């Protein structure tokens, strides 16, 4: 997959109707009406945004994930894209994604080109309605992750995202359920990426396979 072809394909795909998360939800045992019903019951979901940054490394496009520290909360230790909640001074959710990316990774947002947005993801445990923005930067540059927010940053080649065996299943302890459950996850760079981030990755993967 050539980087120029992937970027051109994504620019076009993000301007068209998106595939959404139905395929991945079915692997999880959920269906879209279940998530939509939960969102309708939440009269004031917390607006959030994340940045799916694409950047070249060794002539291949990569994206950047982060491992959250262990803490007493529903997202403890999870792998996610950099991002967070919208603040009052953010002009819009794209500004939220860029600000949070800079704060968490230490990478200055200058030079980042936003290509478009993926489908929103509603996360019932944290009542978050998350908009993922896909962006490109000619180089990642030096990183200075905030240790309060980031345990580790993980650079993932996009070629790994389209492997046939990238989606696996395993038993995983779900804190909000208080028990183990069988979940689909992405096996990327030795990390188990599941939940909302996996839904975002699944949609990005589908777009790359369609248009990359």
C-alpha positions as CSV (number, residue, x, y, z in Angstrom):
1,X,0.0,0.0,0.0
2,X,1.5,3.3,-1.1
3,X,1.2,6.2,1.3
4,X,0.0,8.6,-1.3
5,X,-2.7,6.2,-2.5
6,X,-3.9,5.5,1.1
7,X,-4.1,9.2,1.9
8,X,-5.9,10.1,-1.4
9,X,-8.4,7.2,-0.8
10,X,-9.1,8.3,2.8
11,X,-9.7,11.9,1.8
12,X,-12.3,10.7,-0.7
13,X,-13.8,8.1,1.6
14,X,-14.2,10.5,4.6
15,X,-16.2,12.9,2.4
16,X,-18.7,10.1,1.6
17,X,-21.2,8.3,3.8
18,X,-19.3,6.1,6.2
19,X,-19.7,2.4,6.8
20,X,-20.2,2.7,10.5
21,X,-19.6,0.0,13.1
22,X,-22.3,-2.6,12.4
23,X,-19.8,-5.3,11.3
24,X,-17.6,-5.0,14.4
25,X,-20.6,-4.7,16.7
26,X,-21.9,-8.0,15.4
27,X,-18.6,-9.6,16.4
28,X,-19.1,-8.1,19.9
29,X,-22.6,-9.5,20.2
30,X,-24.2,-6.0,20.0
31,X,-26.3,-4.4,17.4
32,X,-26.5,-0.7,16.4
33,X,-30.1,-0.2,17.8
34,X,-28.8,-1.2,21.2
35,X,-26.2,1.5,21.2
36,X,-28.6,4.0,19.7
37,X,-31.1,3.3,22.4
38,X,-28.5,3.8,25.1
39,X,-27.6,7.2,23.5
40,X,-31.2,8.3,23.4
41,X,-31.5,7.7,27.1
42,X,-28.5,9.9,27.8
43,X,-29.8,13.4,27.5
44,X,-26.4,15.0,28.0
45,X,-23.5,12.8,26.7
46,X,-20.0,14.1,27.3
47,X,-18.6,15.4,23.9
48,X,-15.1,14.1,23.3
49,X,-12.7,13.8,20.4
50,X,-9.6,11.8,19.5
51,X,-7.0,12.1,16.8
52,X,-6.1,9.3,14.5
53,X,-2.8,10.6,13.3
54,X,-1.2,9.1,10.2
55,X,2.5,9.7,9.6
56,X,5.3,8.2,7.6
57,X,8.1,6.1,9.2
58,X,10.6,4.1,7.2
59,X,8.5,4.7,4.0
60,X,5.3,3.3,5.6
61,X,2.3,5.0,7.1
62,X,1.9,4.5,10.8
63,X,-0.7,5.6,13.3
64,X,-0.2,6.4,17.0
65,X,-1.9,4.7,19.9
66,X,-1.4,5.3,23.6
67,X,-1.6,3.0,26.6
68,X,-3.4,4.6,29.5
69,X,-2.0,4.2,33.1
70,X,-3.6,1.9,35.6
71,X,-6.1,3.8,37.8
72,X,-9.4,3.3,39.5
73,X,-11.7,3.9,36.5
74,X,-13.5,2.3,33.6
75,X,-10.7,3.0,31.0
76,X,-7.8,1.9,33.2
77,X,-4.9,0.4,31.3
78,X,-6.7,0.5,28.0
79,X,-5.2,1.3,24.6
80,X,-6.7,4.3,22.8
81,X,-6.1,7.2,20.4
82,X,-4.9,10.4,22.1
83,X,-7.9,12.6,22.9
84,X,-10.3,13.6,25.6
85,X,-13.3,15.7,26.5
86,X,-14.3,19.0,24.9
87,X,-13.6,22.1,27.0
88,X,-15.5,25.3,26.9
89,X,-12.7,27.2,25.1
90,X,-12.5,24.7,22.3
91,X,-13.9,26.2,19.1
92,X,-15.2,22.8,18.0
93,X,-14.5,19.1,18.4
94,X,-11.7,19.2,15.8
95,X,-10.0,21.7,18.1
96,X,-10.5,19.4,21.0
97,X,-8.8,16.5,19.2
98,X,-5.8,18.6,18.3
99,X,-5.5,20.2,21.7
100,X,-5.8,16.8,23.5
101,X,-3.3,15.2,21.1
102,X,-0.7,17.9,21.9
103,X,-1.3,17.7,25.6
104,X,-1.0,14.0,25.8
105,X,1.8,13.2,23.4
106,X,3.8,16.4,23.6
107,X,3.7,16.7,19.8
108,X,2.9,20.3,18.7
109,X,-0.2,20.2,16.4
110,X,1.3,22.6,13.8
111,X,1.6,20.9,10.4
112,X,-1.2,18.5,11.1
113,X,-3.7,18.2,8.3
114,X,-7.2,16.9,9.3
115,X,-8.6,14.7,6.5
116,X,-12.0,14.2,8.0
117,X,-13.9,12.4,10.7
118,X,-14.9,8.8,11.3
119,X,-18.3,7.8,12.7
120,X,-19.0,8.9,16.3
121,X,-18.8,6.3,19.0
122,X,-20.9,6.3,22.1
123,X,-19.3,4.8,25.2
124,X,-22.0,4.0,27.8
125,X,-19.8,3.5,30.8
126,X,-18.3,6.9,30.6
127,X,-21.3,8.5,28.9
128,X,-18.9,9.8,26.2
129,X,-19.8,10.6,22.6
130,X,-16.5,10.5,20.8
131,X,-15.7,11.9,17.4
132,X,-12.5,10.4,15.8
133,X,-10.7,12.8,13.4
134,X,-8.3,11.3,10.9
135,X,-5.2,13.5,10.2
136,X,-1.8,13.5,8.5
137,X,1.6,14.9,9.4
138,X,4.7,14.7,7.3
139,X,6.6,13.4,10.4
140,X,5.7,12.6,13.9
141,X,8.6,14.5,15.4
142,X,9.8,14.2,19.0
143,X,7.2,13.0,21.6
144,X,7.0,14.0,25.3
145,X,4.0,12.0,26.6
146,X,2.3,13.3,29.7
147,X,3.0,10.6,32.4
148,X,-0.3,11.4,34.1
149,X,-2.3,10.5,31.0
150,X,0.0,8.1,29.1
151,X,1.9,5.0,30.2
152,X,3.3,4.4,26.7
153,X,2.9,5.5,23.1
154,X,2.7,2.8,20.4
155,X,3.5,3.3,16.8
156,X,1.5,1.0,14.6
157,X,2.1,0.4,10.8
158,X,-1.1,0.7,8.9
159,X,-0.1,-2.5,7.0
160,X,-0.7,-4.4,10.3
161,X,-4.2,-3.0,10.5
162,X,-5.2,-4.8,7.3
163,X,-3.7,-8.2,8.1
164,X,-6.3,-11.0,7.7
165,X,-5.6,-12.2,11.3
166,X,-5.6,-8.8,13.0
167,X,-9.0,-9.3,14.7
168,X,-8.9,-12.0,17.4
169,X,-11.2,-13.0,20.3
170,X,-10.3,-13.6,23.9
171,X,-11.7,-13.6,27.4
172,X,-11.2,-10.2,29.0
173,X,-12.2,-8.8,32.3
174,X,-14.8,-6.0,31.7
175,X,-14.7,-3.7,34.7
176,X,-18.1,-2.1,34.1
177,X,-19.6,-5.6,34.0
178,X,-17.6,-7.0,36.9
179,X,-16.9,-10.2,35.0
180,X,-15.0,-11.8,32.1
181,X,-16.5,-11.8,28.6
182,X,-15.4,-12.9,25.2
183,X,-14.5,-9.9,23.1
184,X,-13.1,-9.2,19.7
185,X,-9.9,-7.2,19.7
186,X,-7.2,-5.9,17.4
187,X,-3.8,-7.6,17.9
188,X,-1.5,-4.6,17.2
189,X,2.1,-4.2,18.2
190,X,1.7,-6.7,21.1
191,X,-1.3,-4.7,22.4
192,X,-4.9,-5.8,23.0
193,X,-7.0,-3.0,21.5
194,X,-10.7,-3.5,22.2
195,X,-13.8,-1.5,22.9
196,X,-14.4,1.9,21.4
197,X,-10.9,2.2,19.9
198,X,-11.4,-1.2,18.2
199,X,-14.6,0.1,16.6
200,X,-12.7,3.1,15.3
201,X,-10.0,0.9,13.9
202,X,-12.5,-1.4,12.3
203,X,-14.0,1.5,10.4
204,X,-10.6,2.9,9.4
205,X,-9.6,-0.6,8.2
206,X,-12.7,-0.9,6.1
207,X,-12.0,2.4,4.5
208,X,-8.4,1.5,3.7
209,X,-9.4,-1.8,2.2
210,X,-12.1,-0.1,0.1
211,X,-10.0,2.8,-1.1
212,X,-6.4,2.3,-0.2
